[in-house]
Amino acid sequence: MDRRTTLLAATEFLAWWAALAALWLILVTTVDTLELAVGAGVAGVAALAAVAARRAVAGR
């Protein structure tokens, strides 16, 4: 991977993470520290899965 590809992959991951974390915050009723941490972690795992799925379909 060159520098540009790494930057694009990181940007894609962060975009997925932000969208999924925002969705988590919209769907949760109370926002306390523990739920915020769990939401951030779950959004990270889901963002990683989304990036991996897109790369698998694209064949890169």
PQR file of N, CA, C, O and H, with PARSE charges and radii, in Angstrom:
ATOM      1  N   MET A   1       0.833  -1.182   0.000 -0.4000 1.5000
ATOM      2  CA  MET A   1       0.000   0.000   0.000 -0.0000 2.0000
ATOM      3  C   MET A   1       0.875   1.242   0.000  0.5500 1.7000
ATOM      4  O   MET A   1       1.839   1.350   0.758 -0.5500 1.4000
ATOM      5  N   ASP A   2       0.522   2.151  -0.849 -0.4000 1.5000
ATOM      6  CA  ASP A   2       1.249   3.412  -0.836 -0.0000 2.0000
ATOM      7  C   ASP A   2       0.543   4.391   0.113  0.5500 1.7000
ATOM      8  O   ASP A   2      -0.492   4.074   0.699 -0.5500 1.4000
ATOM      9  H   ASP A   2      -0.261   2.063  -1.465  0.4000 1.0000
ATOM     10  N   ARG A   3       1.111   5.551   0.244 -0.4000 1.5000
ATOM     11  CA  ARG A   3       0.606   6.532   1.210 -0.0000 2.0000
ATOM     12  C   ARG A   3      -0.814   6.990   0.878  0.5500 1.7000
ATOM     13  O   ARG A   3      -1.632   7.175   1.779 -0.5500 1.4000
ATOM     14  H   ARG A   3       1.952   5.809  -0.231  0.4000 1.0000
ATOM     15  N   ARG A   4      -1.106   7.171  -0.391 -0.4000 1.5000
ATOM     16  CA  ARG A   4      -2.429   7.630  -0.819 -0.0000 2.0000
ATOM     17  C   ARG A   4      -3.494   6.579  -0.513  0.5500 1.7000
ATOM     18  O   ARG A   4      -4.577   6.920  -0.036 -0.5500 1.4000
ATOM     19  H   ARG A   4      -0.442   7.021  -1.123  0.4000 1.0000
ATOM     20  N   THR A   5      -3.205   5.325  -0.776 -0.4000 1.5000
ATOM     21  CA  THR A   5      -4.147   4.246  -0.501 -0.0000 2.0000
ATOM     22  C   THR A   5      -4.417   4.123   0.994  0.5500 1.7000
ATOM     23  O   THR A   5      -5.554   3.890   1.406 -0.5500 1.4000
ATOM     24  H   THR A   5      -2.325   5.048  -1.163  0.4000 1.0000
ATOM     25  N   THR A   6      -3.385   4.279   1.797 -0.4000 1.5000
ATOM     26  CA  THR A   6      -3.552   4.223   3.245 -0.0000 2.0000
ATOM     27  C   THR A   6      -4.417   5.369   3.732  0.5500 1.7000
ATOM     28  O   THR A   6      -5.278   5.169   4.589 -0.5500 1.4000
ATOM     29  H   THR A   6      -2.462   4.468   1.462  0.4000 1.0000
ATOM     30  N   LEU A   7      -4.207   6.552   3.210 -0.4000 1.5000
ATOM     31  CA  LEU A   7      -5.000   7.710   3.591 -0.0000 2.0000
ATOM     32  C   LEU A   7      -6.463   7.532   3.192  0.5500 1.7000
ATOM     33  O   LEU A   7      -7.358   7.878   3.964 -0.5500 1.4000
ATOM     34  H   LEU A   7      -3.507   6.714   2.514  0.4000 1.0000
ATOM     35  N   LEU A   8      -6.716   7.000   2.001 -0.4000 1.5000
ATOM     36  CA  LEU A   8      -8.086   6.762   1.563 -0.0000 2.0000
ATOM     37  C   LEU A   8      -8.773   5.713   2.429  0.5500 1.7000
ATOM     38  O   LEU A   8      -9.950   5.858   2.760 -0.5500 1.4000
ATOM     39  H   LEU A   8      -5.989   6.719   1.375  0.4000 1.0000
ATOM     40  N   ALA A   9      -8.055   4.663   2.796 -0.4000 1.5000
ATOM     41  CA  ALA A   9      -8.627   3.621   3.647 -0.0000 2.0000
ATOM     42  C   ALA A   9      -8.949   4.168   5.037  0.5500 1.7000
ATOM     43  O   ALA A   9      -9.995   3.851   5.603 -0.5500 1.4000
ATOM     44  H   ALA A   9      -7.099   4.545   2.528  0.4000 1.0000
ATOM     45  N   ALA A  10      -8.061   4.980   5.582 -0.4000 1.5000
ATOM     46  CA  ALA A  10      -8.301   5.572   6.896 -0.0000 2.0000
ATOM     47  C   ALA A  10      -9.478   6.541   6.845  0.5500 1.7000
ATOM     48  O   ALA A  10     -10.282   6.580   7.777 -0.5500 1.4000
ATOM     49  H   ALA A  10      -7.211   5.238   5.122  0.4000 1.0000
ATOM     50  N   THR A  11      -9.590   7.309   5.792 -0.4000 1.5000
ATOM     51  CA  THR A  11     -10.699   8.240   5.634 -0.0000 2.0000
ATOM     52  C   THR A  11     -12.021   7.493   5.511  0.5500 1.7000
ATOM     53  O   THR A  11     -13.027   7.898   6.094 -0.5500 1.4000
ATOM     54  H   THR A  11      -8.937   7.278   5.036  0.4000 1.0000
ATOM     55  N   GLU A  12     -12.015   6.407   4.754 -0.4000 1.5000
ATOM     56  CA  GLU A  12     -13.230   5.606   4.607 -0.0000 2.0000
ATOM     57  C   GLU A  12     -13.644   5.002   5.953  0.5500 1.7000
ATOM     58  O   GLU A  12     -14.825   5.003   6.300 -0.5500 1.4000
ATOM     59  H   GLU A  12     -11.197   6.078   4.280  0.4000 1.0000
ATOM     60  N   PHE A  13     -12.671   4.488   6.706 -0.4000 1.5000
ATOM     61  CA  PHE A  13     -12.961   3.929   8.025 -0.0000 2.0000
ATOM     62  C   PHE A  13     -13.554   4.993   8.944  0.5500 1.7000
ATOM     63  O   PHE A  13     -14.552   4.743   9.620 -0.5500 1.4000
ATOM     64  H   PHE A  13     -11.711   4.487   6.424  0.4000 1.0000
ATOM     65  N   LEU A  14     -12.948   6.173   8.972 -0.4000 1.5000
ATOM     66  CA  LEU A  14     -13.443   7.243   9.844 -0.0000 2.0000
ATOM     67  C   LEU A  14     -14.837   7.714   9.439  0.5500 1.7000
ATOM     68  O   LEU A  14     -15.649   8.051  10.300 -0.5500 1.4000
ATOM     69  H   LEU A  14     -12.138   6.376   8.422  0.4000 1.0000
ATOM     70  N   ALA A  15     -15.120   7.742   8.141 -0.4000 1.5000
ATOM     71  CA  ALA A  15     -16.455   8.137   7.682 -0.0000 2.0000
ATOM     72  C   ALA A  15     -17.494   7.114   8.126  0.5500 1.7000
ATOM     73  O   ALA A  15     -18.565   7.483   8.607 -0.5500 1.4000
ATOM     74  H   ALA A  15     -14.460   7.469   7.441  0.4000 1.0000
ATOM     75  N   TRP A  16     -17.181   5.828   7.966 -0.4000 1.5000
ATOM     76  CA  TRP A  16     -18.085   4.779   8.432 -0.0000 2.0000
ATOM     77  C   TRP A  16     -18.271   4.863   9.940  0.5500 1.7000
ATOM     78  O   TRP A  16     -19.392   4.756  10.438 -0.5500 1.4000
ATOM     79  H   TRP A  16     -16.311   5.528   7.575  0.4000 1.0000
ATOM     80  N   TRP A  17     -17.178   5.054  10.662 -0.4000 1.5000
ATOM     81  CA  TRP A  17     -17.250   5.114  12.120 -0.0000 2.0000
ATOM     82  C   TRP A  17     -18.131   6.283  12.567  0.5500 1.7000
ATOM     83  O   TRP A  17     -18.971   6.122  13.453 -0.5500 1.4000
ATOM     84  H   TRP A  17     -16.268   5.142  10.257  0.4000 1.0000
ATOM     85  N   ALA A  18     -17.947   7.444  11.966 -0.4000 1.5000
ATOM     86  CA  ALA A  18     -18.733   8.615  12.348 -0.0000 2.0000
ATOM     87  C   ALA A  18     -20.220   8.395  12.070  0.5500 1.7000
ATOM     88  O   ALA A  18     -21.065   8.743  12.896 -0.5500 1.4000
ATOM     89  H   ALA A  18     -17.265   7.575  11.246  0.4000 1.0000
ATOM     90  N   ALA A  19     -20.536   7.827  10.925 -0.4000 1.5000
ATOM     91  CA  ALA A  19     -21.942   7.581  10.582 -0.0000 2.0000
ATOM     92  C   ALA A  19     -22.569   6.567  11.531  0.5500 1.7000
ATOM     93  O   ALA A  19     -23.695   6.759  11.989 -0.5500 1.4000
ATOM     94  H   ALA A  19     -19.850   7.544  10.254  0.4000 1.0000
ATOM     95  N   LEU A  20     -21.854   5.502  11.824 -0.4000 1.5000
ATOM     96  CA  LEU A  20     -22.404   4.471  12.694 -0.0000 2.0000
ATOM     97  C   LEU A  20     -22.479   4.926  14.153  0.5500 1.7000
ATOM     98  O   LEU A  20     -23.415   4.564  14.865 -0.5500 1.4000
ATOM     99  H   LEU A  20     -20.939   5.346  11.452  0.4000 1.0000
ATOM    100  N   ALA A  21     -21.516   5.705  14.595 -0.4000 1.5000
ATOM    101  CA  ALA A  21     -21.563   6.242  15.960 -0.0000 2.0000
ATOM    102  C   ALA A  21     -22.724   7.227  16.099  0.5500 1.7000
ATOM    103  O   ALA A  21     -23.396   7.247  17.130 -0.5500 1.4000
ATOM    104  H   ALA A  21     -20.755   6.000  14.017  0.4000 1.0000
ATOM    105  N   ALA A  22     -22.962   8.031  15.083 -0.4000 1.5000
ATOM    106  CA  ALA A  22     -24.090   8.968  15.116 -0.0000 2.0000
ATOM    107  C   ALA A  22     -25.409   8.202  15.151  0.5500 1.7000
ATOM    108  O   ALA A  22     -26.327   8.581  15.878 -0.5500 1.4000
ATOM    109  H   ALA A  22     -22.416   8.014  14.245  0.4000 1.0000
ATOM    110  N   LEU A  23     -25.510   7.131  14.374 -0.4000 1.5000
ATOM    111  CA  LEU A  23     -26.714   6.309  14.392 -0.0000 2.0000
ATOM    112  C   LEU A  23     -26.927   5.699  15.773  0.5500 1.7000
ATOM    113  O   LEU A  23     -28.053   5.665  16.269 -0.5500 1.4000
ATOM    114  H   LEU A  23     -24.764   6.822  13.783  0.4000 1.0000
ATOM    115  N   TRP A  24     -25.860   5.222  16.392 -0.4000 1.5000
ATOM    116  CA  TRP A  24     -25.945   4.664  17.737 -0.0000 2.0000
ATOM    117  C   TRP A  24     -26.477   5.720  18.721  0.5500 1.7000
ATOM    118  O   TRP A  24     -27.352   5.427  19.535 -0.5500 1.4000
ATOM    119  H   TRP A  24     -24.946   5.249  15.989  0.4000 1.0000
ATOM    120  N   LEU A  25     -25.954   6.925  18.642 -0.4000 1.5000
ATOM    121  CA  LEU A  25     -26.386   7.984  19.546 -0.0000 2.0000
ATOM    122  C   LEU A  25     -27.843   8.373  19.319  0.5500 1.7000
ATOM    123  O   LEU A  25     -28.538   8.745  20.265 -0.5500 1.4000
ATOM    124  H   LEU A  25     -25.242   7.163  17.981  0.4000 1.0000
ATOM    125  N   ILE A  26     -28.308   8.294  18.089 -0.4000 1.5000
ATOM    126  CA  ILE A  26     -29.699   8.608  17.790 -0.0000 2.0000
ATOM    127  C   ILE A  26     -30.622   7.538  18.377  0.5500 1.7000
ATOM    128  O   ILE A  26     -31.699   7.853  18.883 -0.5500 1.4000
ATOM    129  H   ILE A  26     -27.744   7.993  17.320  0.4000 1.0000
ATOM    130  N   LEU A  27     -30.199   6.281  18.310 -0.4000 1.5000
ATOM    131  CA  LEU A  27     -31.060   5.187  18.738 -0.0000 2.0000
ATOM    132  C   LEU A  27     -31.028   4.919  20.243  0.5500 1.7000
ATOM    133  O   LEU A  27     -31.955   4.309  20.775 -0.5500 1.4000
ATOM    134  H   LEU A  27     -29.324   6.025  17.899  0.4000 1.0000
ATOM    135  N   VAL A  28     -29.994   5.357  20.927 -0.4000 1.5000
ATOM    136  CA  VAL A  28     -29.898   5.094  22.362 -0.0000 2.0000
ATOM    137  C   VAL A  28     -30.709   6.152  23.115  0.5500 1.7000
ATOM    138  O   VAL A  28     -30.746   7.318  22.721 -0.5500 1.4000
ATOM    139  H   VAL A  28     -29.240   5.852  20.495  0.4000 1.0000
ATOM    140  N   THR A  29     -31.358   5.726  24.208 -0.4000 1.5000
ATOM    141  CA  THR A  29     -32.228   6.660  24.924 -0.0000 2.0000
ATOM    142  C   THR A  29     -31.462   7.518  25.919  0.5500 1.7000
ATOM    143  O   THR A  29     -31.723   8.716  26.031 -0.5500 1.4000
ATOM    144  H   THR A  29     -31.328   4.779  24.528  0.4000 1.0000
ATOM    145  N   THR A  30     -30.525   6.925  26.640 -0.4000 1.5000
ATOM    146  CA  THR A  30     -29.743   7.691  27.610 -0.0000 2.0000
ATOM    147  C   THR A  30     -28.280   7.652  27.196  0.5500 1.7000
ATOM    148  O   THR A  30     -27.778   6.621  26.748 -0.5500 1.4000
ATOM    149  H   THR A  30     -30.314   5.952  26.549  0.4000 1.0000
ATOM    150  N   VAL A  31     -27.617   8.760  27.346 -0.4000 1.5000
ATOM    151  CA  VAL A  31     -26.203   8.828  26.963 -0.0000 2.0000
ATOM    152  C   VAL A  31     -25.378   9.018  28.232  0.5500 1.7000
ATOM    153  O   VAL A  31     -25.276  10.125  28.760 -0.5500 1.4000
ATOM    154  H   VAL A  31     -28.026   9.597  27.710  0.4000 1.0000
ATOM    155  N   ASP A  32     -24.795   7.929  28.709 -0.4000 1.5000
ATOM    156  CA  ASP A  32     -23.856   8.033  29.815 -0.0000 2.0000
ATOM    157  C   ASP A  32     -22.492   7.547  29.316  0.5500 1.7000
ATOM    158  O   ASP A  32     -22.368   7.134  28.163 -0.5500 1.4000
ATOM    159  H   ASP A  32     -24.878   7.029  28.279  0.4000 1.0000
ATOM    160  N   THR A  33     -21.507   7.592  30.145 -0.4000 1.5000
ATOM    161  CA  THR A  33     -20.139   7.297  29.727 -0.0000 2.0000
ATOM    162  C   THR A  33     -19.986   5.869  29.208  0.5500 1.7000
ATOM    163  O   THR A  33     -19.335   5.641  28.188 -0.5500 1.4000
ATOM    164  H   THR A  33     -21.608   7.927  31.082  0.4000 1.0000
ATOM    165  N   LEU A  34     -20.584   4.913  29.908 -0.4000 1.5000
ATOM    166  CA  LEU A  34     -20.455   3.515  29.496 -0.0000 2.0000
ATOM    167  C   LEU A  34     -21.102   3.281  28.135  0.5500 1.7000
ATOM    168  O   LEU A  34     -20.511   2.627  27.276 -0.5500 1.4000
ATOM    169  H   LEU A  34     -21.113   5.098  30.737  0.4000 1.0000
ATOM    170  N   GLU A  35     -22.290   3.799  27.930 -0.4000 1.5000
ATOM    171  CA  GLU A  35     -22.953   3.610  26.640 -0.0000 2.0000
ATOM    172  C   GLU A  35     -22.231   4.331  25.516  0.5500 1.7000
ATOM    173  O   GLU A  35     -22.228   3.854  24.381 -0.5500 1.4000
ATOM    174  H   GLU A  35     -22.771   4.331  28.628  0.4000 1.0000
ATOM    175  N   LEU A  36     -21.628   5.450  25.804 -0.4000 1.5000
ATOM    176  CA  LEU A  36     -20.841   6.159  24.799 -0.0000 2.0000
ATOM    177  C   LEU A  36     -19.612   5.339  24.394  0.5500 1.7000
ATOM    178  O   LEU A  36     -19.272   5.264  23.214 -0.5500 1.4000
ATOM    179  H   LEU A  36     -21.630   5.837  26.725  0.4000 1.0000
ATOM    180  N   ALA A  37     -18.952   4.727  25.377 -0.4000 1.5000
ATOM    181  CA  ALA A  37     -17.778   3.889  25.095 -0.0000 2.0000
ATOM    182  C   ALA A  37     -18.170   2.643  24.301  0.5500 1.7000
ATOM    183  O   ALA A  37     -17.492   2.270  23.344 -0.5500 1.4000
ATOM    184  H   ALA A  37     -19.228   4.788  26.336  0.4000 1.0000
ATOM    185  N   VAL A  38     -19.267   2.006  24.705 -0.4000 1.5000
ATOM    186  CA  VAL A  38     -19.730   0.820  23.981 -0.0000 2.0000
ATOM    187  C   VAL A  38     -20.123   1.187  22.556  0.5500 1.7000
ATOM    188  O   VAL A  38     -19.792   0.463  21.617 -0.5500 1.4000
ATOM    189  H   VAL A  38     -19.818   2.310  25.483  0.4000 1.0000
ATOM    190  N   GLY A  39     -20.811   2.285  22.387 -0.4000 1.5000
ATOM    191  CA  GLY A  39     -21.209   2.724  21.046 -0.0000 2.0000
ATOM    192  C   GLY A  39     -20.021   3.015  20.153  0.5500 1.7000
ATOM    193  O   GLY A  39     -20.027   2.668  18.972 -0.5500 1.4000
ATOM    194  H   GLY A  39     -21.080   2.874  23.150  0.4000 1.0000
ATOM    195  N   ALA A  40     -19.000   3.649  20.709 -0.4000 1.5000
ATOM    196  CA  ALA A  40     -17.796   3.940  19.931 -0.0000 2.0000
ATOM    197  C   ALA A  40     -17.081   2.658  19.532  0.5500 1.7000
ATOM    198  O   ALA A  40     -16.595   2.533  18.408 -0.5500 1.4000
ATOM    199  H   ALA A  40     -18.995   3.931  21.669  0.4000 1.0000
ATOM    200  N   GLY A  41     -17.020   1.710  20.453 -0.4000 1.5000
ATOM    201  CA  GLY A  41     -16.366   0.431  20.149 -0.0000 2.0000
ATOM    202  C   GLY A  41     -17.112  -0.380  19.109  0.5500 1.7000
ATOM    203  O   GLY A  41     -16.511  -0.913  18.176 -0.5500 1.4000
ATOM    204  H   GLY A  41     -17.415   1.811  21.366  0.4000 1.0000
ATOM    205  N   VAL A  42     -18.414  -0.472  19.270 -0.4000 1.5000
ATOM    206  CA  VAL A  42     -19.230  -1.225  18.318 -0.0000 2.0000
ATOM    207  C   VAL A  42     -19.210  -0.557  16.944  0.5500 1.7000
ATOM    208  O   VAL A  42     -19.172  -1.243  15.922 -0.5500 1.4000
ATOM    209  H   VAL A  42     -18.902  -0.040  20.028  0.4000 1.0000
ATOM    210  N   ALA A  43     -19.236   0.755  16.916 -0.4000 1.5000
ATOM    211  CA  ALA A  43     -19.158   1.474  15.642 -0.0000 2.0000
ATOM    212  C   ALA A  43     -17.818   1.211  14.966  0.5500 1.7000
ATOM    213  O   ALA A  43     -17.754   1.101  13.742 -0.5500 1.4000
ATOM    214  H   ALA A  43     -19.267   1.312  17.746  0.4000 1.0000
ATOM    215  N   GLY A  44     -16.747   1.109  15.752 -0.4000 1.5000
ATOM    216  CA  GLY A  44     -15.431   0.797  15.180 -0.0000 2.0000
ATOM    217  C   GLY A  44     -15.384  -0.585  14.561  0.5500 1.7000
ATOM    218  O   GLY A  44     -14.845  -0.765  13.469 -0.5500 1.4000
ATOM    219  H   GLY A  44     -16.799   1.198  16.746  0.4000 1.0000
ATOM    220  N   VAL A  45     -15.949  -1.564  15.256 -0.4000 1.5000
ATOM    221  CA  VAL A  45     -15.983  -2.933  14.724 -0.0000 2.0000
ATOM    222  C   VAL A  45     -16.833  -2.990  13.455  0.5500 1.7000
ATOM    223  O   VAL A  45     -16.442  -3.618  12.472 -0.5500 1.4000
ATOM    224  H   VAL A  45     -16.388  -1.418  16.143  0.4000 1.0000
ATOM    225  N   ALA A  46     -17.987  -2.339  13.475 -0.4000 1.5000
ATOM    226  CA  ALA A  46     -18.861  -2.329  12.306 -0.0000 2.0000
ATOM    227  C   ALA A  46     -18.230  -1.573  11.135  0.5500 1.7000
ATOM    228  O   ALA A  46     -18.403  -1.966   9.981 -0.5500 1.4000
ATOM    229  H   ALA A  46     -18.306  -1.828  14.273  0.4000 1.0000
ATOM    230  N   ALA A  47     -17.506  -0.500  11.421 -0.4000 1.5000
ATOM    231  CA  ALA A  47     -16.827   0.246  10.358 -0.0000 2.0000
ATOM    232  C   ALA A  47     -15.735  -0.606   9.728  0.5500 1.7000
ATOM    233  O   ALA A  47     -15.552  -0.586   8.511 -0.5500 1.4000
ATOM    234  H   ALA A  47     -17.365  -0.181  12.358  0.4000 1.0000
ATOM    235  N   LEU A  48     -15.010  -1.353  10.551 -0.4000 1.5000
ATOM    236  CA  LEU A  48     -13.982  -2.253  10.026 -0.0000 2.0000
ATOM    237  C   LEU A  48     -14.608  -3.319   9.133  0.5500 1.7000
ATOM    238  O   LEU A  48     -14.064  -3.646   8.078 -0.5500 1.4000
ATOM    239  H   LEU A  48     -15.159  -1.369  11.540  0.4000 1.0000
ATOM    240  N   ALA A  49     -15.743  -3.858   9.553 -0.4000 1.5000
ATOM    241  CA  ALA A  49     -16.443  -4.853   8.739 -0.0000 2.0000
ATOM    242  C   ALA A  49     -16.945  -4.246   7.431  0.5500 1.7000
ATOM    243  O   ALA A  49     -16.882  -4.898   6.389 -0.5500 1.4000
ATOM    244  H   ALA A  49     -16.184  -3.592  10.410  0.4000 1.0000
ATOM    245  N   ALA A  50     -17.437  -3.022   7.470 -0.4000 1.5000
ATOM    246  CA  ALA A  50     -17.933  -2.368   6.259 -0.0000 2.0000
ATOM    247  C   ALA A  50     -16.798  -2.123   5.263  0.5500 1.7000
ATOM    248  O   ALA A  50     -16.963  -2.344   4.063 -0.5500 1.4000
ATOM    249  H   ALA A  50     -17.488  -2.493   8.317  0.4000 1.0000
ATOM    250  N   VAL A  51     -15.665  -1.672   5.755 -0.4000 1.5000
ATOM    251  CA  VAL A  51     -14.510  -1.439   4.874 -0.0000 2.0000
ATOM    252  C   VAL A  51     -14.022  -2.763   4.293  0.5500 1.7000
ATOM    253  O   VAL A  51     -13.712  -2.842   3.104 -0.5500 1.4000
ATOM    254  H   VAL A  51     -15.532  -1.493   6.730  0.4000 1.0000
ATOM    255  N   ALA A  52     -13.954  -3.791   5.116 -0.4000 1.5000
ATOM    256  CA  ALA A  52     -13.500  -5.104   4.636 -0.0000 2.0000
ATOM    257  C   ALA A  52     -14.465  -5.674   3.602  0.5500 1.7000
ATOM    258  O   ALA A  52     -14.029  -6.252   2.607 -0.5500 1.4000
ATOM    259  H   ALA A  52     -14.206  -3.727   6.081  0.4000 1.0000
ATOM    260  N   ALA A  53     -15.768  -5.520   3.823 -0.4000 1.5000
ATOM    261  CA  ALA A  53     -16.759  -6.019   2.866 -0.0000 2.0000
ATOM    262  C   ALA A  53     -16.659  -5.278   1.542  0.5500 1.7000
ATOM    263  O   ALA A  53     -16.739  -5.891   0.477 -0.5500 1.4000
ATOM    264  H   ALA A  53     -16.123  -5.050   4.632  0.4000 1.0000
ATOM    265  N   ARG A  54     -16.484  -3.957   1.603 -0.4000 1.5000
ATOM    266  CA  ARG A  54     -16.366  -3.204   0.357 -0.0000 2.0000
ATOM    267  C   ARG A  54     -15.124  -3.594  -0.412  0.5500 1.7000
ATOM    268  O   ARG A  54     -15.158  -3.711  -1.637 -0.5500 1.4000
ATOM    269  H   ARG A  54     -16.419  -3.459   2.468  0.4000 1.0000
ATOM    270  N   ARG A  55     -14.023  -3.796   0.301 -0.4000 1.5000
ATOM    271  CA  ARG A  55     -12.789  -4.190  -0.366 -0.0000 2.0000
ATOM    272  C   ARG A  55     -12.907  -5.605  -0.965  0.5500 1.7000
ATOM    273  O   ARG A  55     -12.349  -5.878  -2.028 -0.5500 1.4000
ATOM    274  H   ARG A  55     -13.996  -3.701   1.296  0.4000 1.0000
ATOM    275  N   ALA A  56     -13.633  -6.496  -0.280 -0.4000 1.5000
ATOM    276  CA  ALA A  56     -13.816  -7.850  -0.796 -0.0000 2.0000
ATOM    277  C   ALA A  56     -14.647  -7.833  -2.069  0.5500 1.7000
ATOM    278  O   ALA A  56     -14.351  -8.562  -3.016 -0.5500 1.4000
ATOM    279  H   ALA A  56     -14.087  -6.275   0.583  0.4000 1.0000
ATOM    280  N   VAL A  57     -15.680  -7.009  -2.097 -0.4000 1.5000
ATOM    281  CA  VAL A  57     -16.528  -6.921  -3.274 -0.0000 2.0000
ATOM    282  C   VAL A  57     -15.778  -6.256  -4.419  0.5500 1.7000
ATOM    283  O   VAL A  57     -15.908  -6.669  -5.571 -0.5500 1.4000
ATOM    284  H   VAL A  57     -15.921  -6.417  -1.328  0.4000 1.0000
ATOM    285  N   ALA A  58     -14.999  -5.235  -4.112 -0.4000 1.5000
ATOM    286  CA  ALA A  58     -14.258  -4.512  -5.145 -0.0000 2.0000
ATOM    287  C   ALA A  58     -13.071  -5.317  -5.648  0.5500 1.7000
ATOM    288  O   ALA A  58     -12.567  -5.046  -6.738 -0.5500 1.4000
ATOM    289  H   ALA A  58     -14.893  -4.899  -3.176  0.4000 1.0000
ATOM    290  N   GLY A  59     -12.614  -6.299  -4.881 -0.4000 1.5000
ATOM    291  CA  GLY A  59     -11.512  -7.139  -5.311 -0.0000 2.0000
ATOM    292  C   GLY A  59     -10.150  -6.497  -5.124  0.5500 1.7000
ATOM    293  O   GLY A  59      -9.214  -6.816  -5.857 -0.5500 1.4000
ATOM    294  H   GLY A  59     -13.024  -6.519  -3.996  0.4000 1.0000
ATOM    295  N   ARG A  60     -10.018  -5.595  -4.150 -0.4000 1.5000
ATOM    296  CA  ARG A  60      -8.730  -4.953  -3.918 -0.0000 2.0000
ATOM    297  C   ARG A  60      -8.014  -5.627  -2.802  0.5500 1.7000
ATOM    298  O   ARG A  60      -6.903  -5.229  -2.453 -0.5500 1.4000
ATOM    299  H   ARG A  60     -10.778  -5.336  -3.554  0.4000 1.0000
TER
END
